């Protein structure tokens, strides 16, 4: 009865114990620091523990009594337990003894913890390492005196960190009286007991790329024209046209990739667009063969590995299916049945033809068009299991036939977020070098699930697209938008690195666009060295490109790149991939990243913010050496404003432009616009910190039309003015205050309903 009451109370505390008198973030940070120290223990370089990035949900719970708290585990390798670990609650104190038990309850070793820190992971090396046998179940336990940490239901599924794993028998997360064998359990609770293990036989997972201090696969991904300096405005998507300009674009791209540290590129459309020909071995003519060989030669000159994008049993089979209807699936004309032996022969012919070129590997997609549901024996299995079978079939063939080639799995169309599908995910990747979780779907299963994927698929590297990012617009001029992806992308990238990700396939960037250029160089720097501070690195990049005259100008210029990102996401929700125009089209499409994501009011506000942003860039221009590059930014903003003007049927340019004798100083006047309770009245509040003076007050409509301009006296201190507006002609207004004596001005904007 005591334990029933104990866990009823414990369950309630999951809801109320987070607001306690210490920082959980600091606790977790300290625990990660301790775990890093574990991996660096001298003489134990080849050690591993069960948990990696898991953290407790309840971080300081007490029933004011002692317990023995433990965990059941086993190893797939023989080896030595060289240490015991436990996560210490902040309020816990006293002596702690770590114990290892066999399944029969016999104590095999015990060691007292020395030199404990206040909280987080604690480590105690065993005086004599303990030998354990593979596939045998053991229990590690550490006593508590009053306080402990826990996460309910975390042990309901197996947690892997190869070669170690927990036991999912519905009775794990064990407890008992202090010093005794813990055999009771409740709610699959994880009390964060762990071991430090060294296998007798070296396991491939212990040299896993998970433990690299940088991203291993730092890739670039896109259709062959996605990085072109010139658009293809009248081509059907995807265009795979190659000309001399595109070959030069690839030369420049490979040179840039080498400079910034990207090492791989996955190119779709080298040999076919939507459909391979029936004569696969002659898919391209001799002229295109030479063009492709020139691109590959250029890549290898700059030490860049090239992977060919490959549809697996889908994408590229349209013509083959039309000529061989028996291969297809009744519900989808673009997918062939994996259980058809002839289908596999067509897939192998594609692979063999691709590897007749000096290609370094393949990047596979099997799920972007769905799956076949007609295949006997496969129609009842889950989608994840289906794609695991077909992708692994291709990957295994490549590794057996072309063992030096890279294999990437791109999960577009898959969902990795179900913890029950972990075995299928392992099968999906067992012959792959890396796995790209396109939309970060593993997060749907929680942080523990991400950790399980990362460590259970090792040595395959887990990764993503480095999102949020922009899908390259094939038809658009390269100066039609200005949307850097800096802050959010850097934060996501570093967060995934801390979760164990070691692979990225960055969407190709159109580096003639200044926002794209800075975003690419920044994320590449972080992929090479995740310990960099992204804000400092941004300043380094901006300084190198634009050559500002001093640190103050550099600070302002860098902040404007971040602000350009913020004003967009102020209006829209963050998504993984942002399409600027409709993807499947034969002509340049509308700006759907604005039209389909913003309200009318949001578009008008975004336009106003862009006009102010343009003004701020313009104000910095005299203090920047590389004005040509800054002019491109101004052009990008002007074209974006023009797009919004067309969408909203407003004037097409920014009217509020700084005069020659004005500056961005805001020391003398402070302006605030306030709604009045009276319809059609705006209250303007101006604070003058200096002396009495006159100022210029301008009222401008949303489309930039000047409605009034008056000279008004501004007394020292607070001033209030009432402006009457015609709400029928406009709903959004700019108010500008200009101080001709101190050369200052300020804007504010008002929405009238």
HELIX and SHEET records of a PDB file:
HELIX    1   1 UNK A    2  UNK A   16  1                                  15    
HELIX    2   2 UNK A   24  UNK A   39  1                                  16    
HELIX    3   3 UNK A  204  UNK A  207  5                                   4    
HELIX    4   4 UNK A  209  UNK A  211  5                                   3    
HELIX    5   5 UNK A  244  UNK A  260  1                                  17    
HELIX    6   6 UNK A  280  UNK A  282  5                                   3    
HELIX    7   7 UNK A  286  UNK A  301  1                                  16    
HELIX    8   8 UNK A  318  UNK A  323  1                                   6    
HELIX    9   9 UNK A  325  UNK A  327  5                                   3    
HELIX   10  10 UNK A  341  UNK A  354  1                                  14    
HELIX   11  11 UNK A  383  UNK A  401  1                                  19    
HELIX   12  12 UNK A  419  UNK A  421  5                                   3    
HELIX   13  13 UNK A  422  UNK A  429  1                                   8    
HELIX   14  14 UNK A  441  UNK A  445  5                                   5    
HELIX   15  15 UNK A  447  UNK A  456  1                                  10    
HELIX   16  16 UNK A  487  UNK A  498  1                                  12    
HELIX   17  17 UNK A  514  UNK A  528  1                                  15    
HELIX   18  18 UNK A  534  UNK A  546  1                                  13    
HELIX   19  19 UNK A  551  UNK A  569  1                                  19    
HELIX   20  20 UNK A  592  UNK A  595  1                                   4    
HELIX   21  21 UNK A  600  UNK A  620  1                                  21    
HELIX   22  22 UNK A  621  UNK A  623  5                                   3    
HELIX   23  23 UNK A  627  UNK A  648  1                                  22    
SHEET    1   A 4 UNK A  47  UNK A  48  0                                        
SHEET    2   A 4 UNK A 193  UNK A 199 -1                                        
SHEET    3   A 4 UNK A  79  UNK A  88 -1                                        
SHEET    4   A 4 UNK A 120  UNK A 132 -1                                        
SHEET    1   B 2 UNK A  58  UNK A  62  0                                        
SHEET    2   B 2 UNK A 147  UNK A 150 -1                                        
SHEET    1   C 6 UNK A 107  UNK A 112  0                                        
SHEET    2   C 6 UNK A  97  UNK A 102 -1                                        
SHEET    3   C 6 UNK A 138  UNK A 144 -1                                        
SHEET    4   C 6 UNK A  67  UNK A  75 -1                                        
SHEET    5   C 6 UNK A 164  UNK A 166 -1                                        
SHEET    6   C 6 UNK A 160  UNK A 161 -1                                        
SHEET    1   D 6 UNK A 107  UNK A 112  0                                        
SHEET    2   D 6 UNK A  97  UNK A 102 -1                                        
SHEET    3   D 6 UNK A 138  UNK A 144 -1                                        
SHEET    4   D 6 UNK A  67  UNK A  75 -1                                        
SHEET    5   D 6 UNK A 174  UNK A 176 -1                                        
SHEET    6   D 6 UNK A 184  UNK A 185 -1                                        
SHEET    1   E 9 UNK A 217  UNK A 223  0                                        
SHEET    2   E 9 UNK A 264  UNK A 268  1                                        
SHEET    3   E 9 UNK A 305  UNK A 311  1                                        
SHEET    4   E 9 UNK A 361  UNK A 365  1                                        
SHEET    5   E 9 UNK A 406  UNK A 410  1                                        
SHEET    6   E 9 UNK A 434  UNK A 436  1                                        
SHEET    7   E 9 UNK A 461  UNK A 464  1                                        
SHEET    8   E 9 UNK A 503  UNK A 507  1                                        
SHEET    9   E 9 UNK A 217  UNK A 223  1                                        
SHEET    1   F 2 UNK A 328  UNK A 329  0                                        
SHEET    2   F 2 UNK A 332  UNK A 336 -1                                        
SHEET    1   G 2 UNK A 469  UNK A 471  0                                        
SHEET    2   G 2 UNK A 577  UNK A 579  1                                        
SHEET    1   H 3 UNK A 669  UNK A 675  0                                        
SHEET    2   H 3 UNK A 681  UNK A 688 -1                                        
SHEET    3   H 3 UNK A 717  UNK A 724 -1                                        
SHEET    1   I 4 UNK A 706  UNK A 714  0                                        
SHEET    2   I 4 UNK A 693  UNK A 701 -1                                        
SHEET    3   I 4 UNK A 732  UNK A 739 -1                                        
SHEET    4   I 4 UNK A 744  UNK A 751 -1                                        
END                                                                             
